[in-house]
């Protein structure tokens, strides 16, 4: 004998009720519960009706509401998902919503309720009524606060379809409600029994709409007579509200007409929030130019929009516009602005995949926008994502032909450096920085490269710091661009704890001392400041040798993010201030590559002999010696421009490049094509091999000879440390510089001189005359060499045509 057990349909239902208490619902038999889908856990709302004996009429009303909600589909009507009908109960599953009364109370208590939200919410309810009356010929017959619900995006949805009937009279008259709480919303022509006919099919629902408006601004309606006092209803809405609650049903406007009146200039629904929502509803059919304009203006308004609306309505549209539309870079600003409202997990799930995909885009405008706004999303990027999916694309910007992209790429390294691995940071990035500092034609970019290196110096490995920092900052101090020289000095000062005492004395101080006669006052001031800092450090160790270990504790230490604070304070001006000069300097010197020009030399201070000129290397450096007035003309122009850098509004490099980038839509056809053309050119072939091989050959030190050690003192001369300068008796502490002095004495060649003679003036005069004669001969030789080069260039180019002007 076989037994068959009936399956429980409620147990097999794919949705389950939440154990939380019910949220209530519209007046009547329906009870609103929170629920979730069993398979995915996504939240839903479940309206439950328990069938009881003796209430067949009420059960029929509930079943009619079930049928109506299942068949009606409109963006402003509660969305039906699933349902269950049994002999014991009815379940209606809809999108997750909250009753309007509870929503307004919560928002008012939090202080976030704004008229913008209310204007759009009422717009949605009126639009739903217009759909029912004008398109479906249906009378809702139950418009009130209890029949309106709000989803997670703040969208108002019309529900409560229990008492709906046809305006054409096919299904008979309106069903009897039998609930006093609902009958108070009936218009007076139905309640007083005077027999006055309703002239228009929408008249009753528009009266109820007036009751809803009163409740939204003033709270629950105590009685119909309270409608005469508008209370807190905004003045721009009062005239249209009075039309709704007028005693004459013939003057109550059609829902569509009511919307048109409220959307008129100065109307309650004529605002930016409503316009934004209307555009988003029709964004799929808008023209690309309209979408571009909309997204450009959207970010200005997001601050005044509700947070839930931004997260759940604007954000999906932005992601869709990027994924399937042609919005491009304009979506980035509003996208990152909305991203501030998301939690870390939600940001990682929704925004980061889009950002990673954007970095591989071929749109130059999008790439530069990403670099400019990296600060807004860098904290959400993990190290594997940065090293494998973002950094390989970002480094292409170092080789871009557009200076704005190169500059922004350098700046972005300040944020990316803490997340880069050993290879990318100490090998790949240093290779590109060496190339930019040595060969970039734009002075501000060379300057920002130096600043960035000083800021990220603490993240480098000990070996890379020892090999790179001193040589790189020394190179910057010889740059013809004055802010680059200042950046080199600031770089030394910002990373002072990363150098040994020997390096401070032998390598850094000689470089800084040469800048004390720099033509630029700003360079000299920073040089003196840095010299005092290093001298103070050396003096403190000299007085107390036990401090040596403490002073050099960071020299061989592993990379530490905590050591970057000093760099930020010393050199923070260069990234923000110098970049504002970039567009002016680029326009003034579009092709002034330092590797291709003879670097101007500094003027000779009075009373000093002119040293002999030295050959100019191929790197962008300036000699420490002087040139003739004719050769320094370009340097004077640059110096004059630098002196006026605070007097004008130079503009922003990024803004100037916006129009250019808009025309260069394709990275591969614009940037990579020209890049490929350069690398395939035999004359340009050596450029790639030059910088790619610098890392192995210690390239940071190429082209710059370290300062030669000073001449050894004459035999018998006492060291300064051997004198008693009037202080206390010499202590028994060891001299940390004694070993250096002994080594120099042992390696010095003894020679006889006249240090003991009294005739100092004759020696100085003779030495000065010899040096002046030697300098004069070398200047003459240099002048003839320059004239020969000019003649060769003129011969190669041929004679210029009459009336034309040579353009460099």
C-alpha positions in Angstrom: 0.0 0.0 0.0 1.5 3.4 -1.0 0.9 6.6 0.8 0.9 10.0 -1.0 1.7 13.2 0.9 0.5 16.5 -0.3 3.3 19.0 -0.8 3.0 22.3 1.1 3.0 25.2 -1.5 4.1 27.7 1.1 7.2 25.6 1.9 8.0 25.2 -1.8 7.6 28.9 -2.5 11.0 30.4 -3.6 10.6 33.3 -1.2 10.5 33.3 2.5 9.3 35.8 5.1 11.8 37.6 7.3 11.6 36.8 11.0 11.3 40.5 11.7 8.0 42.1 12.7 5.6 43.1 9.9 5.9 46.6 8.6 2.2 47.1 8.4 0.6 48.0 5.1 -2.4 49.6 3.6 -5.6 49.7 5.8 -7.4 46.4 5.3 -6.5 42.8 5.4 -3.1 43.0 3.8 0.0 42.8 6.0 3.4 43.9 4.6 6.4 41.7 5.5 10.1 41.9 4.6 11.4 38.9 2.8 14.1 37.5 0.7 14.6 35.2 -2.3 15.9 31.8 -1.1 18.3 31.3 -4.0 20.1 34.7 -4.0 19.1 36.3 -0.7 18.0 39.5 -2.5 15.5 41.5 -0.4 11.8 41.7 -1.4 8.5 42.8 0.1 5.7 40.3 0.6 2.1 41.3 1.1 0.2 38.5 2.9 -3.6 38.0 3.2 -4.9 35.2 5.4 -8.2 33.8 4.1 -10.8 33.6 6.9 -14.3 32.2 6.8 -17.2 34.6 6.7 -15.4 37.4 4.8 -16.0 36.2 1.2 -16.5 39.8 0.0 -13.2 40.9 1.4 -11.5 37.9 -0.1 -12.8 38.7 -3.5 -11.4 42.2 -3.2 -8.0 40.8 -2.2 -8.0 38.4 -5.2 -8.9 41.3 -7.5 -6.0 43.3 -6.2 -3.7 40.3 -6.8 -4.9 40.1 -10.4 -4.6 43.9 -11.0 -1.1 44.1 -9.7 0.0 41.1 -11.7 -1.2 42.5 -15.0 -0.3 46.2 -14.6 3.2 47.2 -15.5 4.4 50.8 -15.1 7.6 52.4 -13.6 5.5 54.3 -11.1 3.3 51.4 -10.0 4.5 48.8 -7.4 6.4 46.1 -9.4 5.1 42.6 -9.1 7.7 39.8 -8.9 5.8 36.6 -7.9 2.7 35.4 -6.1 1.1 32.5 -4.4 -2.6 31.8 -4.1 -3.9 29.0 -1.9 -7.1 28.2 0.0 -5.5 29.5 3.1 -3.6 32.6 2.0 -2.5 35.0 -0.7 1.1 36.1 -1.1 2.2 39.0 -3.4 5.9 39.4 -3.8 7.1 42.9 -4.9 10.3 44.9 -5.0 11.6 45.9 -1.6 9.7 48.9 -0.5 8.8 50.9 2.6 5.4 52.5 3.4 5.5 56.3 2.6 4.5 57.3 6.1 7.3 55.4 7.7 9.8 56.7 5.1 8.9 60.3 5.6 9.0 60.0 9.4 12.5 58.4 9.3 13.8 61.1 6.9 12.3 63.9 9.0 13.9 62.6 12.1 17.3 62.4 10.4 16.9 65.9 9.1 17.4 64.8 5.4 14.0 65.4 4.1 14.0 68.0 1.2 11.4 69.5 -1.0 13.3 68.2 -4.0 12.5 64.6 -2.9 8.8 65.5 -2.3 8.5 67.2 -5.7 9.8 64.2 -7.6 7.7 61.8 -5.5 4.5 63.6 -6.1 5.4 63.8 -9.8 5.7 60.0 -9.9 2.3 59.4 -8.2 0.5 61.9 -10.5 2.2 60.2 -13.5 0.9 56.8 -12.3 -2.6 58.3 -12.0 -2.4 59.8 -15.5 -1.4 56.3 -16.8 -4.4 54.6 -15.1 -7.0 57.2 -16.1 -5.9 58.3 -19.6 -4.3 55.1 -20.9 -6.1 52.3 -19.1 -9.5 54.0 -18.2 -9.2 52.8 -14.6 -10.1 54.7 -11.4 -7.7 53.9 -8.6 -10.3 54.8 -5.9 -7.8 54.5 -3.0 -5.2 57.3 -3.3 -3.9 58.0 0.1 -0.7 57.9 2.2 -1.2 54.2 3.0 -1.3 53.3 -0.8 2.1 54.8 -1.6 5.4 53.0 -1.1 9.1 54.0 -1.5 11.9 51.8 -2.9 15.6 51.9 -1.9 16.3 54.6 -4.5 13.7 56.9 -3.0 11.3 56.3 -5.9 7.6 56.6 -5.0 5.4 53.7 -6.1 1.6 53.6 -6.2 0.0 50.5 -4.7 -3.2 49.7 -2.9 -5.1 48.5 -6.0 -7.9 46.7 -4.0 -10.7 49.0 -4.9 -9.8 49.8 -8.5 -12.6 49.7 -11.1 -13.1 50.6 -14.7 -14.1 54.1 -15.7 -16.2 52.7 -18.6 -18.6 50.9 -16.2 -17.8 47.4 -17.6 -17.3 45.8 -14.2 -20.0 47.6 -12.4 -19.6 50.4 -9.9 -16.9 51.0 -7.4 -16.5 48.3 -4.8 -17.6 49.0 -1.2 -14.7 49.7 1.1 -16.3 49.4 4.5 -13.2 50.9 6.2 -13.8 54.3 7.8 -10.1 55.2 7.6 -10.4 55.1 3.8 -13.8 56.6 3.4 -12.6 60.0 4.8 -10.7 60.5 1.5 -13.8 60.3 -0.6 -14.8 63.6 -2.4 -17.8 65.5 -1.0 -20.0 64.8 -4.0 -19.9 61.1 -3.0 -20.0 61.5 0.8 -22.9 64.0 1.2 -25.4 62.0 -0.9 -26.6 65.2 -2.7 -26.6 63.4 -6.0 -24.3 65.7 -7.8 -22.8 63.8 -10.7 -19.0 63.5 -11.2 -18.4 65.3 -14.5 -15.0 63.8 -15.2 -13.7 60.3 -14.6 -10.6 61.6 -12.8 -12.3 64.0 -10.5 -12.5 61.7 -7.5 -8.9 60.5 -7.7 -7.7 64.1 -8.1 -9.5 65.0 -4.8 -7.8 62.1 -3.1 -4.5 63.4 -4.6 -5.1 66.7 -2.9 -5.6 64.8 0.4 -2.3 63.0 -0.2 -0.5 66.3 -0.8 -1.9 67.7 2.4 -0.7 64.7 4.4 2.8 64.7 2.9 3.5 68.2 4.2 1.3 68.3 7.3 1.0 64.8 8.6 -2.1 62.5 8.9 -5.4 64.1 7.8 -7.7 64.4 10.9 -10.8 65.4 9.0 -11.9 66.7 5.6 -12.4 70.2 6.9 -8.6 70.5 7.5 -8.0 70.6 3.8 -9.1 74.3 3.8 -5.9 75.3 5.5 -2.8 74.6 3.3 -0.5 74.6 6.3 3.1 73.8 5.3 2.3 73.2 1.6 4.9 75.3 -0.4 3.5 78.5 -1.9 4.4 77.5 -5.4 2.1 74.4 -5.0 -0.8 76.1 -3.2 -2.7 77.4 -6.3 -2.6 73.9 -7.9 -3.5 72.2 -4.6 -6.6 74.5 -4.3 -7.8 73.3 -7.7 -7.6 69.7 -6.5 -9.7 70.2 -3.3 -12.3 72.5 -4.9 -15.9 71.7 -4.2 -16.8 71.8 -7.9 -15.6 68.5 -9.5 -15.6 70.0 -13.0 -12.6 72.3 -12.2 -10.4 69.6 -11.0 -7.7 69.2 -13.6 -6.7 66.0 -15.5 -3.5 64.4 -14.0 -1.6 65.2 -17.2 -2.7 68.9 -17.0 -1.8 69.0 -13.4 1.8 67.9 -14.2 2.0 70.5 -17.0 0.9 73.3 -14.6 3.4 72.3 -11.9 6.3 72.0 -14.4 5.7 75.6 -15.7 8.5 78.1 -15.0 8.5 78.8 -11.2 6.4 75.8 -10.5 6.9 73.3 -7.7 8.1 70.6 -10.0 10.3 72.8 -12.1 13.7 72.1 -10.6 17.0 70.4 -11.3 16.2 67.2 -9.5 13.0 66.5 -11.5 14.8 67.4 -14.7 17.6 65.0 -13.9 15.2 62.1 -13.2 13.2 62.8 -16.4 16.5 62.7 -18.4 17.6 59.5 -16.8 14.2 57.9 -17.7 14.8 58.7 -21.3 18.6 58.4 -21.5 18.5 55.4 -23.8 16.9 57.5 -26.6 18.9 60.7 -26.1 21.5 61.9 -28.6 25.2 61.4 -27.7 25.7 65.2 -27.6 22.9 65.5 -25.1 24.3 62.7 -22.9 27.7 64.4 -22.9 26.2 67.7 -21.8 24.1 66.0 -19.2 27.0 64.2 -17.5 29.2 67.3 -17.6 26.6 69.2 -15.6 25.5 66.3 -13.4 28.4 66.5 -10.9 27.5 70.1 -10.0 24.1 68.9 -8.8 24.9 65.7 -7.0 25.7 67.4 -3.7 22.1 68.6 -3.4 20.6 65.2 -4.4 19.6 62.5 -1.8 22.3 59.9 -1.1 20.0 56.9 -1.8 19.0 58.4 -5.1 22.7 58.8 -6.1 23.6 55.3 -5.1 20.7 53.3 -6.5 19.6 55.4 -9.5 22.4 57.6 -10.8 25.2 55.1 -10.2 23.7 52.3 -12.3 23.0 54.8 -15.1 26.6 56.0 -15.0 27.9 52.4 -15.1 25.6 51.5 -18.0 26.6 54.7 -19.9 30.3 53.7 -19.7 29.7 50.0 -20.4 27.3 50.2 -23.3 27.3 53.9 -24.3 29.7 56.4 -25.8 29.8 58.7 -22.8 33.6 58.4 -22.4 35.6 60.4 -19.9 32.7 62.7 -18.9 31.2 60.0 -16.6 34.4 59.9 -14.4 33.7 63.0 -12.3 30.1 62.1 -11.3 31.1 58.4 -11.0 33.8 59.1 -8.4 31.5 61.7 -6.7 28.8 59.1 -6.2 31.4 56.6 -5.2 31.9 58.6 -2.0 28.5 57.3 -0.8 29.5 53.7 -1.1 31.1 51.4 1.5 34.4 49.8 1.0 32.9 46.4 -0.1 30.4 48.0 -2.4 33.0 50.3 -3.9 35.2 47.3 -4.6 32.4 45.4 -6.2 30.9 48.2 -8.4 33.5 50.9 -9.1 36.9 49.2 -9.1 36.2 46.8 -12.1 35.1 49.8 -14.1 38.3 51.8 -13.1 40.6 48.9 -14.1 38.9 48.7 -17.4 39.2 52.4 -18.0 43.0 52.3 -17.5 43.2 50.0 -20.6 41.1 52.4 -22.7 42.6 54.0 -25.8 40.9 57.3 -25.0 43.5 59.9 -24.0 41.0 62.2 -22.4 39.8 59.3 -20.2 43.4 58.4 -19.2 44.3 61.9 -18.1 41.0 62.2 -16.1 41.8 59.0 -14.3 45.3 60.2 -13.4 43.9 63.5 -12.2 41.3 61.9 -10.0 43.3 58.9 -8.8 43.3 60.2 -5.2 39.6 59.4 -5.0 39.9 55.7 -5.6 43.5 54.7 -4.8 42.7 53.6 -1.3 40.3 50.9 -2.7 43.0 49.4 -5.0 44.9 46.4 -3.7 48.6 45.8 -4.5 48.1 42.9 -7.0 45.6 44.9 -9.0 47.9 47.9 -9.1 51.0 45.9 -10.2 49.4 43.7 -12.7 46.4 45.6 -14.2 47.0 49.3 -13.7 50.8 50.1 -13.5 51.6 48.4 -16.9 49.1 50.8 -18.6 50.0 53.9 -16.6 53.7 53.7 -17.5 52.8 54.3 -21.2 52.1 57.9 -20.1 55.9 58.5 -19.5 56.5 58.1 -23.2 53.4 60.0 -24.4 54.0 62.9 -26.8 51.5 65.1 -24.9 53.2 66.9 -22.0 50.0 67.0 -19.9 49.8 63.2 -19.8 53.5 62.9 -19.0 53.1 65.4 -16.1 50.0 63.7 -14.7 51.7 60.3 -14.9 54.6 61.6 -12.8 52.2 63.0 -10.2 50.2 59.8 -10.1 53.4 57.9 -8.9 53.0 59.7 -5.5 49.9 57.6 -4.9 50.9 54.4 -6.7 54.4 54.1 -5.2 53.3 52.6 -1.8 51.5 49.8 -3.6 54.2 48.9 -6.2 56.3 45.8 -5.8 60.1 45.6 -5.8 60.6 45.3 -9.5 58.1 48.0 -10.6 59.3 50.5 -8.0 63.0 50.1 -8.0 63.6 49.1 -11.6 60.9 50.1 -14.0 59.9 53.3 -12.3 63.5 54.5 -11.8 64.2 53.7 -15.4 61.5 56.1 -16.6 62.3 58.7 -14.0 66.0 58.7 -15.2 64.8 59.2 -18.8 62.4 62.1 -17.9 64.9 63.9 -15.7 67.7 63.6 -18.3 65.9 64.1 -21.6 62.4 65.6 -21.2 62.2 68.8 -23.1 59.8 70.5 -20.6 61.4 72.0 -17.5 58.3 71.7 -15.2 58.2 67.9 -16.0 61.8 67.5 -15.1 61.2 69.5 -11.9 58.1 67.4 -10.9 60.1 64.2 -11.6 62.7 65.4 -9.1 60.0 66.3 -6.5 58.2 63.0 -7.0 61.5 61.1 -6.5 62.1 63.0 -3.2 58.6 62.2 -2.0 58.8 58.4 -2.8 62.5 58.1 -1.7 61.4 56.4 1.5 59.7 53.6 -0.4 62.8 52.6 -2.3 65.1 49.8 -1.3 68.3 50.7 0.5 70.5 49.8 -2.5 68.4 51.8 -4.9 68.4 54.8 -2.5 72.2 54.7 -2.3 72.6 54.4 -6.0 69.9 56.8 -7.2 69.1 59.7 -4.8 72.4 61.5 -4.6 73.1 61.3 -8.4 69.5 62.3 -9.3 69.4 65.3 -7.0 72.9 66.4 -8.0 71.8 66.3 -11.6 68.7 68.4 -10.8 70.9 71.1 -9.3 72.5 71.6 -12.7 69.3 71.9 -14.6 68.8 75.1 -16.6 65.2 75.4 -15.3 65.5 77.3 -11.9 62.6 75.5 -10.1 64.3 72.2 -11.0 67.4 73.3 -9.2 65.3 74.3 -6.2 63.6 70.9 -6.3 67.0 69.2 -6.3 68.0 71.1 -3.1 64.7 70.3 -1.5 65.1 66.7 -2.4 68.4 66.5 -0.6 66.9 68.2 2.5 63.7 66.0 2.4 65.8 62.8 2.3 68.6 63.9 4.7 68.1 60.9 6.9 68.9 58.5 4.1 72.6 59.5 3.6 75.6 58.5 5.6 77.8 61.2 7.2 80.5 60.5 4.6 78.1 61.1 1.7 76.9 64.3 3.3 80.4 65.7 3.6 81.9 64.4 0.3 79.0 64.3 -2.1 76.1 66.5 -1.0 77.7 69.6 0.6 80.0 70.3 -2.4 77.0 70.3 -4.7 75.0 72.5 -2.4 77.9 75.0 -1.9 78.1 75.5 -5.7 74.5 76.7 -5.6 75.3 79.5 -3.2 76.3 81.7 -6.2 73.3 80.6 -8.3 71.7 83.5 -10.3 68.3 82.8 -8.8 67.6 84.1 -5.3 65.2 81.2 -4.6 67.9 78.6 -5.4 70.4 80.4 -3.2 68.0 80.7 -0.3 67.1 77.0 -0.3 70.8 76.0 -0.7 71.8 78.0 2.4 69.0 76.5 4.3 70.0 73.0 3.3 73.7 73.6 4.0 72.9 74.8 7.5 70.8 71.6 8.1 73.6 69.3 6.9 76.3 71.2 8.7 74.3 71.1 11.9 73.9 67.3 11.6 77.6 66.9 11.0 78.5 69.1 13.9 76.3 67.3 16.3 77.9 64.0 15.3 81.4 65.5 15.6 80.7 66.8 19.1 79.1 63.5 20.2 80.3 60.5 18.1 77.9 58.2 19.9 75.1 59.8 17.8 76.5 58.4 14.6 74.5 55.2 14.8 71.3 57.1 15.5 71.9 59.5 12.7 72.5 56.7 10.1 69.8 54.3 11.3 67.7 54.9 8.2 70.6 54.6 5.7 70.5 50.9 5.4 67.0 50.3 6.7 64.3 48.7 4.5 61.8 51.0 2.8 59.4 52.6 5.2 56.3 54.6 4.3 56.6 56.6 7.5 59.7 58.4 6.2 57.8 60.2 3.4 56.3 62.9 5.6 59.4 65.1 5.4 59.4 65.0 1.7 55.8 66.1 1.5 56.5 69.2 3.5 59.8 70.2 1.9 58.8 69.8 -1.7 55.0 70.0 -1.8 55.0 73.3 -3.7 56.6 71.9 -6.9 53.8 69.6 -7.9 51.0 72.2 -7.4 52.8 75.4 -8.1 55.2 74.6 -11.0 52.6 72.7 -12.9 50.6 75.9 -13.3 53.6 77.3 -15.2 53.7 74.4 -17.6 51.4 75.6 -20.4 53.1 79.0 -20.5 56.5 77.5 -20.5 55.6 75.0 -23.2 54.2 77.8 -25.4 57.3 79.9 -24.9 59.8 77.1 -25.5 58.1 74.4 -27.5 61.2 72.6 -28.6 63.8 73.6 -26.1 65.1 70.2 -25.3 68.0 70.4 -22.9 69.9 67.6 -24.6 69.9 69.5 -27.9 70.9 73.0 -26.9 74.0 74.5 -25.4 73.2 75.1 -21.8 73.7 78.8 -20.8 76.2 79.3 -18.1 76.0 81.6 -15.1 77.4 85.1 -14.9 80.7 85.7 -13.1 80.4 87.4 -9.8 82.5 90.5 -9.4 85.9 89.8 -7.9 86.1 86.2 -9.0 88.1 84.8 -11.9 86.2 83.2 -14.8 86.8 79.5 -14.8 87.4 77.6 -18.0 84.3 76.3 -19.8 83.8 72.5 -19.9 82.1 70.4 -22.6 78.3 70.2 -22.2 77.1 66.6 -21.8 74.1 65.2 -23.6 72.0 65.2 -20.5 69.9 68.2 -19.5 72.5 69.9 -17.3 74.1 73.2 -17.0 77.8 73.7 -16.4 79.1 75.3 -13.2 81.3 77.6 -15.4 80.5 80.7 -17.2 80.0 81.6 -20.9 80.1 84.7 -22.9 77.3 87.2 -23.0 76.3 86.1 -26.5 75.8 82.5 -25.6 73.8 83.3 -22.4 71.0 85.3 -24.2 68.5 82.4 -24.0 69.3 81.8 -20.3 68.5 85.5 -19.6 65.2 85.1 -21.3 64.4 82.0 -19.3 65.5 83.8 -16.1 63.3 86.8 -16.9 60.3 84.5 -17.5 60.9 82.7 -14.2 61.1 86.0 -12.3 57.6 86.8 -13.5 56.0 83.4 -12.8 53.8 84.8 -10.0 52.7 87.9 -11.9 50.4 86.2 -14.4 47.7 83.6 -14.6 49.6 81.1 -16.6 46.6 78.7 -17.0 46.7 75.0 -16.4 48.4 72.5 -18.6 45.6 70.1 -18.2 43.0 72.6 -19.3 45.0 73.6 -22.3 45.3 70.0 -23.3 41.6 69.3 -23.0 40.8 70.5 -26.5 43.8 68.7 -27.9 42.9 65.5 -26.2 39.3 65.7 -27.4 40.6 65.4 -31.0 43.1 62.7 -30.1 40.5 60.1 -29.3 42.5 57.0 -30.2 45.6 56.2 -28.1 46.9 53.7 -30.7 46.5 55.9 -33.7 47.5 59.1 -32.0 50.0 58.4 -29.2 51.3 54.9 -30.1 51.6 55.7 -33.8 53.9 58.6 -33.2 55.8 56.6 -30.5 56.2 53.7 -33.0 57.4 56.2 -35.6 60.0 57.4 -33.3 61.3 54.0 -32.3 61.4 52.8 -35.9 63.4 55.8 -37.0 67.0 54.8 -37.3 68.1 58.3 -36.1 65.9 57.8 -33.0 66.8 54.3 -32.4 69.3 55.0 -29.7 66.8 56.7 -27.4 65.2 53.5 -26.3 68.4 51.7 -25.8 69.9 54.6 -23.9 67.4 54.7 -21.0 66.7 51.0 -21.0 70.3 50.2 -20.3 70.8 52.9 -17.7 69.7 50.8 -14.8 72.4 48.2 -15.4 75.1 50.7 -16.0 74.3 52.9 -13.0 72.8 55.5 -15.4 71.9 58.0 -12.7 75.6 58.8 -12.3 76.4 59.0 -16.0 77.3 62.4 -17.3 78.0 63.8 -13.9 81.4 63.4 -12.3 81.5 63.5 -8.6 83.3 66.5 -7.1 87.0 65.8 -7.1 88.6 65.7 -3.6 90.3 68.9 -2.6 94.0 69.3 -2.9 95.9 67.7 0.1 97.2 70.3 2.6 101.0 71.1 2.4 103.3 69.1 4.5 103.4 70.3 8.1 100.0 72.0 8.0 97.8 71.3 11.0 94.2 70.1 10.6 91.4 72.4 11.8 90.4 69.7 14.3 93.9 69.9 15.9 93.5 73.6 17.0 92.1 74.7 20.3 89.6 77.4 19.2 89.2 78.9 22.6 86.9 76.3 23.9 87.4 73.8 26.7 90.3 71.4 26.8 90.1 68.6 24.2 88.0 65.7 25.4 89.0 62.1 25.3 86.3 61.2 22.8 87.4 59.9 19.5 87.1 62.1 16.4 84.8 60.4 13.8 86.6 62.3 11.0 90.1 61.3 12.1 90.1 58.1 9.9 89.1 60.2 6.9 92.0 62.6 7.5 94.5 59.9 8.0 93.5 58.2 4.8 93.9 61.4 2.9 97.3 62.1 4.4 98.5 58.6 3.5 97.3 59.0 -0.1 98.6 62.5 -0.6 101.8 63.2 -2.5 104.2 65.4 -0.4 105.2 68.6 -2.2 107.0 71.7 -1.3 105.2 75.0 -1.4 105.4 78.4 0.2 102.6 78.0 2.8 105.1 79.4 5.4 106.1 82.5 3.4 104.8 85.8 4.4 104.3 87.2 0.9 100.6 86.1 0.5 99.5 89.0 -1.7 102.1 88.3 -4.4 101.1 84.6 -4.6 97.4 85.5 -4.8 98.0 88.1 -7.5 100.2 85.7 -9.5 97.6 82.9 -9.2 94.8 85.3 -10.2 96.6 86.5 -13.3 97.4 82.9 -14.4 93.8 81.8 -13.9 92.5 84.8 -15.8 94.9 84.2 -18.7 93.9 80.6 -18.9 90.2 81.4 -18.7 90.6 84.0 -21.5 92.3 81.5 -23.8 89.6 78.9 -23.2 86.8 81.4 -23.8 88.4 82.4 -27.0 88.7 78.8 -28.0 85.1 78.2 -27.1 83.9 81.2 -29.1 85.7 79.9 -32.2 84.2 76.5 -31.7 80.7 77.9 -31.5 81.2 80.0 -34.6 82.3 76.9 -36.5 79.2 75.0 -35.4 76.9 77.8 -36.5 78.6 77.9 -39.9 78.1 74.2 -40.3 74.4 74.4 -39.5 74.0 77.3 -41.9 75.7 75.4 -44.6 73.6 72.3 -44.0 70.3 74.2 -44.1 71.2 76.3 -47.1 70.5 79.9 -47.6 67.2 81.3 -46.4 64.8 82.9 -48.9 64.4 86.6 -48.8 61.5 87.8 -46.7 61.4 84.6 -44.6 62.2 84.3 -40.9 64.0 81.5 -39.3 61.9 79.6 -36.8 63.7 77.5 -34.2 
